[in-house]
Amino acid sequence: MSDEILGALDNLSANKVDAVVVLMTNPLLQPSDKLAAMALERRLPTICGYREHVLVGSLISYGVDLRWIYHRAAYFVDRILKGAKPADLPIEFPTGLLLAVNLRTAKALGVALPPSLLARADEVIE
């Protein structure tokens, strides 16, 4: 993980922020396990856009399901390889969003999550 990200986490911790919003960007997806661990060490709850962050220790995510995106990307690659012109294919945007919660992280941070949030979650990691 880059020194800039570690420095940012240290700065956020020193300023006693309530939570950290992790942007939905590929450079932050690959080191998500390290990011979650470093944030947890600094007692910073992390809110992300991808469930993959929650699987490795971030607190909550709400966003598109990358599994759906990968599936649709494969569909379009298949169509193109079978001769479809890319310009003729429709543009798609995911319409469903996925809410994932990590209870282990919540417990480690001492964060009480409301039962109504847990009931609405698509995935609760215990």
C-alpha positions in Angstrom: 0.0 0.0 0.0 1.3 3.4 -0.8 2.8 5.7 1.8 0.2 8.3 0.8 -2.7 6.1 1.8 -1.0 5.2 5.1 -0.3 8.9 5.7 -3.9 9.8 4.9 -5.2 7.2 7.4 -2.8 8.5 10.1 -4.0 12.0 9.4 -7.7 11.0 9.6 -7.0 9.1 12.8 -5.2 12.0 14.4 -8.1 14.3 13.5 -10.5 11.8 15.1 -12.8 11.5 12.2 -16.0 9.5 12.7 -15.6 7.3 9.5 -13.7 7.0 6.3 -15.3 6.7 2.9 -13.2 4.6 0.5 -13.7 5.6 -3.1 -14.8 3.1 -5.7 -11.6 3.0 -7.6 -9.4 0.1 -8.8 -6.2 1.3 -7.1 -8.0 1.0 -3.7 -9.6 -2.4 -4.6 -6.4 -4.4 -4.9 -5.0 -3.5 -1.5 -8.4 -3.7 0.2 -7.2 -6.2 2.8 -4.3 -4.0 3.8 -6.5 -0.9 3.8 -9.1 -2.5 6.0 -6.4 -3.8 8.5 -4.7 -0.4 8.7 -8.0 1.4 9.2 -9.0 -1.1 11.9 -5.6 -0.6 13.7 -6.4 3.1 13.7 -10.0 2.4 14.9 -11.4 4.0 11.7 -14.7 2.6 10.5 -14.6 2.3 6.7 -17.5 2.7 4.3 -16.9 1.4 0.8 -18.6 1.0 -2.5 -17.6 -2.6 -3.1 -18.5 -5.7 -1.0 -15.0 -7.1 -1.6 -13.8 -4.5 0.9 -16.2 -5.8 3.5 -15.2 -9.4 2.9 -11.6 -8.5 4.0 -12.5 -6.3 7.0 -14.1 -3.0 6.1 -17.2 -2.1 8.0 -19.9 -1.4 5.4 -20.3 -1.2 1.7 -23.1 0.0 -0.5 -22.6 -0.1 -4.2 -22.6 -2.1 -7.4 -22.0 -5.8 -7.3 -18.7 -6.4 -9.1 -19.7 -10.0 -9.8 -22.6 -8.7 -11.9 -20.3 -6.3 -13.7 -17.7 -9.1 -14.5 -20.6 -11.3 -15.7 -21.9 -8.6 -18.0 -18.4 -7.8 -19.3 -18.0 -11.4 -20.3 -21.3 -11.2 -22.1 -20.1 -8.2 -24.1 -16.7 -9.8 -24.9 -18.5 -12.9 -26.1 -20.8 -10.8 -28.4 -17.8 -8.9 -29.8 -15.8 -12.1 -30.4 -18.8 -13.5 -32.3 -18.8 -10.5 -34.6 -21.0 -7.8 -33.0 -19.8 -4.2 -33.5 -19.1 -2.6 -30.2 -20.9 0.6 -31.3 -24.1 -1.5 -31.8 -24.1 -2.9 -28.3 -26.1 -1.1 -25.6 -24.6 0.8 -22.7 -25.6 -0.8 -19.4 -25.5 0.5 -15.9 -26.2 -1.6 -12.9 -29.6 -0.9 -11.3 -29.2 -2.9 -8.2 -27.0 -1.9 -5.3 -25.7 -4.3 -2.7 -25.4 -3.6 1.0 -22.8 -5.6 2.9 -21.9 -5.4 6.6 -19.1 -6.9 8.5 -20.1 -7.7 12.1 -16.6 -8.8 13.2 -15.3 -5.3 12.3 -18.2 -3.6 14.0 -17.5 -5.6 17.2 -13.8 -4.8 17.0 -14.5 -1.1 16.6 -17.2 -1.1 19.3 -19.8 0.1 16.8 -23.4 -0.9 17.4 -25.2 -1.4 14.2 -29.0 -0.9 14.3 -31.1 -4.1 13.7 -32.9 -2.2 10.9 -29.6 -1.9 9.0 -28.8 -5.5 9.4 -32.2 -6.5 8.3 -31.8 -4.5 5.1 -28.3 -5.8 4.4 -27.9 -8.2 1.4 -25.0 -9.8 3.1 -23.9 -9.9 6.8 -20.5 -11.2 7.5 -20.1 -12.7 11.0 
